């Protein structure tokens, strides 16, 4: 088995890359909708003010878009460099959505982005507007294929294991695409981008009002962004509810860890913070039934039977069946040419236990429990900040419509200082999603320690610190360019 240090450093490197990449993606998704909405107003009204307003936010969008592409390319390369066993084991499945994503990213997005950014005076108003919307749609469609791939890792469907090639092979493409986890994750991620873009626009616009600059531009931008953000955040709540139900069904350990639930049962309580609980609420959220059964960490490890009689094996039973599957796989590979009858028997044993194949790599039941405190508090940070930001957007919209926001300098400061908070909420959400499924790279099929490449720890450490330097430089350059563009201002009006 690979050494622990290699697994830890490989995970840390991938987390670093993914975390940096997700700084840019949600802002791209959110700004795309906001600037497309503004341009729609321009085309509908003919007011040049909205054209200049759109062009300013489009400039910030382009800066963020460019840096996001750079981090995303590196992220995809890491599957081959750091996770080659994973890539071999499930490359036939995981590679398909990544390939389709590349088509959307480099053909659809790039084509319409060029028209959108450089075609203002070269194409008609309506064609340019269509290009702006299609750029945003292309970004969302690009994201959907990445999220389909990620969701398959959370809930693997549409495949079967081929012991001759030692690969999982796709047998149902549409099961992959219509994976219920993927659908929920897509809407949750895209609409969280709307929230990110909206808070960003509101915060920057608030800075202009604090400086007494670009009054009409700032107020108009706040109005559009707040409406988009409120719609997006409410949609995040509904898609989050769906994600919770899927976690309860397909990843009960993740749900138990997010709630710090050691012993479950019916009418399971929802923990606000340690010691403060709402009776029955977790059951209601996870099953839409206040009497629904939710297993806790100990139940999952010890094995449990649901009230309707469905038995779930203990950790030890799963590990035993996993080792049986591995042994049968080894026997099949060894005997398939010399003793076909014995090989067929081994293949039958493998097929009977393939569901627990990944558990054969697990050495202790403790490995099956993710870091509970981290997931528990990350979930509360995500939900708490999401609720706060929703109230902020409602309040900002109310103050803008009542023409009071300019005199509420404290509210403008809160809006400006909330820009980092929306990023923290997004990162916390991904911690719950990704750390919550540990120790699995693919839920139940392939643990992380069996997925890494056979490379030296020193090599991973070196590239990790190299990426820290490169990504930090990328981020610093983007922030510097954004600050320069914001400080220069849109020069839309001098009210």
C-alpha positions in Angstrom: 0.0 0.0 0.0 1.2 3.5 -0.8 2.7 5.6 2.0 0.4 8.0 3.9 2.5 11.0 3.1 2.1 10.5 -0.6 -1.7 10.3 -0.3 -1.8 13.4 2.0 0.4 15.6 -0.2 -1.4 14.5 -3.4 -4.8 15.4 -1.8 -3.4 18.7 -0.6 -2.1 19.6 -4.0 -5.4 18.8 -5.7 -7.3 20.7 -3.0 -5.1 23.7 -3.6 -5.7 23.6 -7.3 -9.4 23.1 -7.0 -9.8 25.7 -4.3 -8.0 28.3 -6.4 -9.9 27.4 -9.5 -13.2 27.8 -7.6 -12.3 31.4 -6.8 -12.8 32.3 -10.4 -15.6 30.0 -11.7 -18.5 31.3 -9.6 -17.7 34.9 -10.4 -17.6 34.0 -14.1 -21.1 32.3 -13.8 -22.6 35.2 -11.8 -21.1 38.1 -13.8 -22.3 36.4 -17.1 -25.9 36.6 -16.0 -25.7 40.1 -14.6 -24.0 41.7 -17.6 -26.3 39.8 -20.0 -29.3 41.2 -18.1 -27.8 44.7 -18.3 -27.2 44.4 -22.0 -30.8 43.1 -22.5 -32.0 46.3 -20.9 -29.7 48.3 -23.2 -31.1 46.6 -26.3 -34.7 47.0 -25.1 -34.4 50.7 -24.1 -31.7 51.9 -26.4 -30.2 53.8 -23.5 -26.4 54.1 -24.0 -25.9 54.2 -20.2 -26.7 50.5 -20.0 -24.3 49.8 -22.8 -21.4 51.5 -21.0 -22.5 49.8 -17.7 -22.4 46.4 -19.4 -19.0 47.0 -20.9 -17.5 47.9 -17.5 -18.7 44.6 -15.9 -17.7 42.8 -19.0 -14.2 44.0 -18.6 -14.0 42.6 -15.1 -15.6 39.4 -16.4 -12.9 39.0 -19.0 -10.1 39.4 -16.5 -11.6 36.8 -14.2 -12.4 34.4 -17.1 -8.8 34.4 -18.4 -7.3 33.5 -15.0 -10.0 30.8 -14.4 -9.0 29.0 -17.6 -5.4 28.8 -16.6 -6.2 27.2 -13.2 -8.7 24.8 -14.8 -6.3 23.4 -17.3 -3.8 22.6 -14.6 -6.5 20.9 -12.6 -7.4 18.5 -15.4 -3.7 17.6 -16.0 -3.4 16.5 -12.3 -5.7 13.6 -13.0 -2.9 12.1 -15.1 0.1 13.2 -13.0 -1.1 12.6 -9.5 -4.1 10.2 -9.9 -3.1 7.8 -12.7 -4.5 4.8 -11.0 -7.9 6.6 -10.8 -7.6 7.7 -14.4 -6.9 4.1 -15.5 -9.6 2.6 -13.3 -12.4 4.8 -14.5 -11.0 6.8 -17.4 -13.5 5.4 -19.8 -16.3 7.0 -17.7 -14.7 10.1 -16.3 -13.0 11.1 -19.5 -16.2 11.4 -21.5 -17.7 14.4 -19.7 -14.3 16.0 -19.5 -13.9 15.7 -23.3 -17.4 17.2 -23.9 -16.6 20.0 -21.4 -13.5 20.8 -23.5 -15.7 21.2 -26.6 -18.0 23.6 -24.8 -15.1 25.5 -23.1 -12.9 25.9 -26.1 -15.4 26.1 -29.0 -18.7 27.5 -27.7 -17.4 29.7 -24.9 -14.3 30.9 -26.8 -16.2 31.7 -30.0 -19.0 33.7 -28.4 -16.6 35.4 -25.9 -14.7 36.8 -28.8 -17.8 38.2 -30.4 -19.0 39.5 -27.1 -15.8 41.3 -26.1 -14.6 42.5 -29.5 -17.8 42.8 -31.5 -19.6 45.8 -30.1 -19.2 47.9 -33.2 -18.8 45.0 -35.6 -22.1 43.1 -35.3 -25.7 44.1 -34.7 -27.1 44.8 -31.3 -29.2 41.7 -31.2 -26.4 39.4 -32.4 -24.1 40.9 -29.8 -26.7 40.3 -27.1 -27.2 36.7 -28.2 -23.4 36.3 -28.0 -23.3 37.6 -24.5 -26.1 35.3 -23.3 -24.5 32.3 -25.2 -21.2 33.0 -23.5 -22.9 32.7 -20.1 -24.8 29.7 -21.3 -21.6 28.1 -22.6 -19.9 28.7 -19.2 -22.8 27.0 -17.5 -22.9 24.1 -19.9 -19.1 23.7 -19.5 -19.7 23.6 -15.7 -22.4 20.9 -16.1 -20.0 18.4 -17.6 -17.4 18.9 -14.9 -20.2 18.5 -12.3 -21.5 15.4 -14.0 -18.0 13.9 -13.6 -17.7 15.0 -10.0 -21.2 13.7 -9.2 -20.4 10.3 -10.6 -17.6 10.1 -8.1 -20.2 10.9 -5.4 -22.8 8.4 -6.7 -21.3 6.1 -9.4 -23.9 4.8 -11.9 -24.1 3.6 -15.5 -21.0 1.4 -15.5 -19.8 -2.1 -14.9 -16.4 -3.5 -14.0 -14.4 -5.4 -16.6 -11.8 -7.7 -14.9 -10.0 -8.3 -18.2 -9.1 -4.7 -18.7 -9.2 -3.8 -15.0 -11.4 -0.8 -15.7 -14.9 0.3 -15.0 -16.6 0.8 -18.4 -19.6 2.9 -19.3 -22.7 1.0 -20.2 -25.3 3.8 -19.9 -24.3 7.3 -20.8 -27.6 8.8 -20.0 -27.5 7.3 -16.5 -24.3 9.3 -16.0 -25.9 12.5 -17.4 -29.2 12.2 -15.6 -27.6 11.1 -12.3 -29.8 12.8 -9.7 -26.8 14.0 -7.7 -25.4 15.7 -10.9 -28.7 17.5 -11.5 -28.8 18.9 -7.9 -25.1 19.7 -7.9 -25.3 21.6 -11.2 -28.1 23.9 -10.0 -26.5 24.3 -6.6 -23.2 25.3 -8.1 -24.4 27.5 -10.9 -26.9 29.4 -8.7 -24.2 29.9 -6.0 -22.3 31.6 -8.8 -25.2 34.0 -9.2 -24.9 34.8 -5.6 -21.1 35.3 -5.8 -21.4 37.6 -8.9 -24.2 39.6 -7.2 -22.3 40.2 -4.0 -19.2 41.2 -6.0 -21.2 43.7 -8.0 -23.1 45.1 -5.0 -19.8 45.4 -3.0 -17.9 47.2 -5.8 -20.9 49.5 -6.5 -21.1 50.3 -2.8 -17.5 51.4 -2.9 -18.3 53.9 -5.6 -21.1 55.3 -3.5 -18.8 55.5 -0.5 -16.4 57.5 -2.7 -19.2 59.6 -4.1 -18.6 58.4 -7.6 -20.6 57.0 -10.5 -23.9 57.4 -8.6 -26.3 56.3 -11.3 -24.1 53.5 -12.4 -23.7 52.2 -8.9 -27.4 52.3 -8.0 -28.4 50.6 -11.3 -25.8 47.9 -10.8 -26.9 47.3 -7.2 -30.5 47.0 -8.4 -29.8 44.4 -11.1 -27.3 42.4 -9.0 -29.5 42.2 -6.0 -32.4 40.8 -8.0 -30.2 38.3 -9.7 -28.6 37.4 -6.4 -31.9 36.9 -4.5 -33.2 34.7 -7.2 -29.9 32.7 -7.3 -29.7 32.3 -3.5 -33.3 31.1 -3.1 -32.5 28.6 -5.9 -29.4 27.5 -4.0 -31.6 26.8 -1.0 -34.0 24.6 -3.0 -31.1 22.7 -4.7 -29.4 22.4 -1.4 -32.5 20.7 0.0 -32.3 18.2 -2.9 -28.6 17.6 -2.3 -29.3 16.8 1.4 -31.8 14.1 0.4 -29.3 12.6 -2.1 -26.6 12.6 0.6 -28.9 10.8 3.0 -29.7 8.2 0.3 -26.3 7.7 -1.3 -23.7 9.1 1.2 -25.1 8.7 4.7 -21.7 9.0 6.3 -21.3 12.5 4.8 -24.6 13.6 6.2 -23.9 12.1 9.6 -20.5 13.9 9.7 -22.0 17.2 8.6 -24.4 16.9 11.5 -22.0 15.4 14.0 -24.6 12.7 14.4 -23.1 9.7 16.3 -26.3 7.7 16.9 -29.2 8.2 14.5 -32.8 7.0 14.4 -36.2 8.3 13.6 -37.0 12.0 14.4 -33.3 12.7 14.2 -32.5 16.3 15.5 -30.8 19.0 13.5 -27.8 20.5 15.2 -27.6 24.3 15.1 -24.4 24.4 17.1 -23.2 21.8 19.6 -25.8 21.5 22.3 -28.5 23.4 20.4 -30.8 21.1 18.4 -34.2 21.2 16.7 -35.9 17.8 17.3 -36.9 15.9 14.2 -35.7 18.6 11.8 -32.8 16.5 10.3 -35.3 13.7 9.5 -37.6 16.2 7.9 -34.8 17.7 5.8 -33.1 14.4 4.9 -36.2 12.3 4.1 -39.0 14.9 4.0 -40.6 12.9 6.8 -40.3 14.0 10.4 -40.4 10.3 11.4 -37.8 9.4 8.7 -34.9 7.2 9.8 -31.4 8.8 9.6 -28.4 6.7 10.5 -25.6 8.1 12.6 -21.8 7.4 12.4 -22.0 4.5 14.8 -25.0 3.0 13.0 -23.2 3.0 9.7 -20.0 1.5 11.2 -21.9 -1.2 13.2 -24.5 -2.0 10.6 -28.2 -1.1 10.8 -31.7 -2.1 9.6 -34.1 0.6 8.5 -37.7 0.6 9.8 -38.8 -0.8 6.5 -36.5 -3.8 6.9 -33.6 -2.8 4.6 -30.3 -4.2 6.1 -27.1 -2.2 5.7 -23.9 -4.2 6.5 -21.4 -3.2 9.1 -17.9 -1.8 8.2 -16.4 -5.2 9.0 -18.8 -7.0 6.8 -18.1 -4.6 3.9 -14.4 -4.9 4.4 -14.6 -8.7 4.4 -16.7 -8.8 1.2 -14.3 -6.3 -0.4 -11.3 -8.5 0.4 -13.3 -11.4 -1.0 -13.8 -9.4 -4.2 -10.1 -8.6 -4.5 -9.1 -12.2 -4.0 -11.7 -13.4 -6.5 -10.4 -10.7 -9.0 -6.8 -11.9 -8.5 -7.8 -15.6 -8.9 -9.8 -14.8 -12.1 -6.8 -13.0 -13.6 -4.5 -15.8 -12.7 -6.8 -18.7 -13.9 -8.6 -17.3 -16.9 -6.2 -18.9 -19.4 -5.1 -22.0 -17.5 -8.4 -23.1 -15.8 -11.5 -21.5 -17.4 -14.0 -23.3 -15.0 -12.2 -22.1 -11.9 -11.9 -18.6 -13.5 -15.6 -18.6 -14.1 -16.3 -19.4 -10.4 -13.9 -16.7 -9.3 -15.7 -14.3 -11.7 -19.1 -15.1 -10.2 -17.7 -14.4 -6.7 -16.3 -11.1 -7.9 -19.6 -10.1 -9.4 -21.5 -11.0 -6.2 -19.2 -8.7 -4.1 -18.3 -6.0 -6.6 -20.4 -3.5 -4.7 -17.9 -3.6 -1.9 -14.7 -3.9 -4.1 -13.2 -0.6 -2.7 -13.7 -1.8 0.9 -11.0 -4.4 0.3 -8.4 -1.7 0.5 -9.7 -0.4 3.9 -7.7 -1.6 6.8 -9.6 -0.2 9.7 -13.2 1.0 10.3 -11.8 4.3 11.5 -10.7 5.1 7.9 -14.4 5.2 6.9 -15.1 8.3 9.1 -14.2 11.6 7.6 -12.9 14.5 9.7 -16.2 15.3 11.5 -15.3 18.7 13.1 -14.1 20.2 9.8 -17.2 19.0 7.9 -19.6 20.0 10.7 -18.3 23.6 10.9 -17.9 24.0 7.2 -21.5 23.1 6.7 -22.6 25.7 9.3 -20.3 28.4 7.8 -21.8 27.7 4.3 -25.4 27.8 5.6 -24.9 30.7 8.0 -23.1 32.9 5.5 -25.6 32.0 2.8 -28.5 33.1 5.0 -26.7 36.4 6.0 -25.9 37.2 2.4 -29.5 36.6 1.3 -30.8 39.0 4.0 -28.1 41.5 3.0 -29.3 41.5 -0.7 -32.9 41.9 0.4 -32.0 44.8 2.6 -29.8 46.4 0.0 -32.5 46.2 -2.6 -35.1 47.6 -0.2 -32.8 50.5 0.7 -32.0 51.2 -3.0 -35.7 51.2 -4.0 -36.5 53.5 -1.1 -33.6 55.8 -2.1 -32.0 55.5 1.3 -28.9 53.4 0.6 -26.6 56.4 -0.1 -27.2 57.7 3.4 -26.7 54.3 5.0 -22.9 54.3 4.9 -22.7 51.4 7.4 -24.7 49.2 4.9 -22.4 50.2 2.1 -19.4 49.1 4.2 -21.1 45.8 5.1 -21.8 45.1 1.4 -18.2 45.9 0.5 -16.7 43.8 3.2 -19.1 40.9 2.4 -17.2 40.2 -0.9 -14.8 37.8 0.9 -17.6 36.2 2.8 -19.3 34.8 -0.4 -16.1 33.2 -1.4 -15.7 31.6 2.1 -19.2 30.2 1.8 -18.4 28.7 -1.6 -15.2 27.1 -0.4 -17.0 25.8 2.7 -19.6 24.1 0.5 -16.9 22.3 -1.4 -15.2 21.2 1.8 -18.5 19.5 2.8 -18.9 17.9 -0.6 -15.3 16.6 -1.1 -13.9 16.1 2.3 -17.2 14.6 3.4 -16.8 11.6 1.1 -13.4 10.7 2.4 -11.8 8.1 2.3 -13.3 7.7 -1.2 -12.2 9.0 -4.5 -15.2 7.2 -5.9 -17.9 6.5 -3.3 -17.6 2.8 -2.2 -15.5 1.8 -5.2 -12.0 3.3 -5.0 -10.4 4.8 -1.9 -8.0 7.7 -2.2 -5.0 5.6 -1.2 -5.6 3.2 -4.1 -6.1 6.1 -6.6 -2.7 7.9 -6.4 0.1 7.7 -8.9 3.4 5.9 -8.1 5.4 9.1 -7.8 7.8 10.2 -5.0 6.6 12.3 -2.1 9.4 14.8 -2.9 8.0 15.3 -6.4 4.5 16.0 -5.1 5.9 18.4 -2.4 7.9 20.3 -5.0 5.0 20.7 -7.4 2.7 21.7 -4.5 4.9 24.6 -3.5 5.4 25.5 -7.1 1.7 25.6 -7.6 1.3 27.7 -4.4 3.7 30.3 -5.9 2.1 30.2 -9.4 -1.5 30.4 -8.2 -0.8 33.1 -5.7 0.9 35.0 -8.4 -2.2 34.5 -10.7 -4.5 35.7 -7.9 -2.3 38.7 -7.1 -2.2 39.7 -10.7 -5.9 39.4 -11.1 -6.6 41.4 -8.0 -4.2 44.1 -9.1 -5.7 44.3 -12.6 -9.3 44.3 -11.1 -8.4 47.0 -8.6 -6.8 49.1 -11.3 -9.9 48.8 -13.5 -12.3 49.5 -10.6 -10.3 52.5 -9.5 -10.3 53.9 -13.1 -14.1 53.4 -13.0 -16.6 53.0 -15.8 -16.9 56.7 -16.5 -20.6 56.2 -17.1 -21.8 59.3 -15.4 -20.7 62.0 -13.1 -23.8 62.4 -11.0 
